[in-house]
Amino acid sequence: MLGPERGALSPELTARCQYLVRIPAAFSLNVATAGAIVMYDRLRSLGRFGSRPVAERAEAPAPAPHVQGAPRKRTRRG
């Protein structure tokens, strides 16, 4: 759950959370956009998302090695 850029989550929602992460900033910080950029970079660099751990403090299984496909030959249409 991401809260608003200015303000806070409601006390009811905060009570339902296991963990709270607060990022102090002197200016408005769009964390959703930053997260989207990180996930896009991960998708482009790994080609997929790795498995997530199934328990707290558990190690995630290593992702399968990436296999590059054969080169594509393109013809020029003219």
Contacts in CASP RR format, 6 or more apart in sequence:
PFRMAT RR
TARGET T0000
AUTHOR 0000-0000-0000
METHOD contacts of the structure
MODEL  1
MLGPERGALSPELTARCQYLVRIPAAFSLNVATAGAIVMYDRLRSLGRFG
SRPVAERAEAPAPAPHVQGAPRKRTRRG
1 9 0 8 1.000
1 13 0 8 1.000
1 17 0 8 1.000
2 31 0 8 1.000
2 32 0 8 1.000
3 9 0 8 1.000
5 28 0 8 1.000
5 29 0 8 1.000
5 30 0 8 1.000
6 28 0 8 1.000
8 14 0 8 1.000
9 17 0 8 1.000
14 20 0 8 1.000
23 29 0 8 1.000
23 31 0 8 1.000
42 49 0 8 1.000
43 49 0 8 1.000
46 63 0 8 1.000
46 66 0 8 1.000
47 66 0 8 1.000
48 63 0 8 1.000
48 66 0 8 1.000
50 60 0 8 1.000
50 63 0 8 1.000
51 60 0 8 1.000
51 61 0 8 1.000
51 63 0 8 1.000
52 60 0 8 1.000
53 59 0 8 1.000
53 60 0 8 1.000
END
